[in-house]
């Protein structure tokens, strides 16, 4: 599996096609997270996907799962904020406004 990760990294580095890079990075993130138990590297690989496609649903989904699994609540909130089309606090305000006296 380490060889597969190395080959995927090489494919990313060699590719000039953005779609192919995203596909390889997505596969690499899945391999790192699910098979090689390297969630931090998987998270960083998802960041690389988002650098190419800022609204990539699969990358955000995986980043959220990683943060939930690791208990990285602050980073999870930042990821949710980035994913949102409006600030998270604004999205939550109607739900908790009366409790916060907004």
Phi, psi and omega in degrees: 000327175299322178295321178297319178296317179298317180295321177295319177298318178296321178297319178298312182296325184276339186284139173253353180268118183301318179297320179293320176300313181299317179299314181293319178297320179296317177296319179296316178300318179296314180299313180297317184286310190270330186252321186260000177051049177235073186296326181292318177293322177298318179298314180295326177293322175296323175301321178295323175298314182294334176294330179269323181224091189300345181245025183295112184298316182298320179295313178298318179302314182293318179299318178296317178299317180299312181295323176296315180298320184272352182073027178273075188292321179295317179292325177299316178298319178296321179294316178298321178297315179298322183289328185290147176278350174220157183306141182302320181297323178293324179292327182276339186308314180296332182282326185237012184303316183293325179290334181261001183059045178268000000 
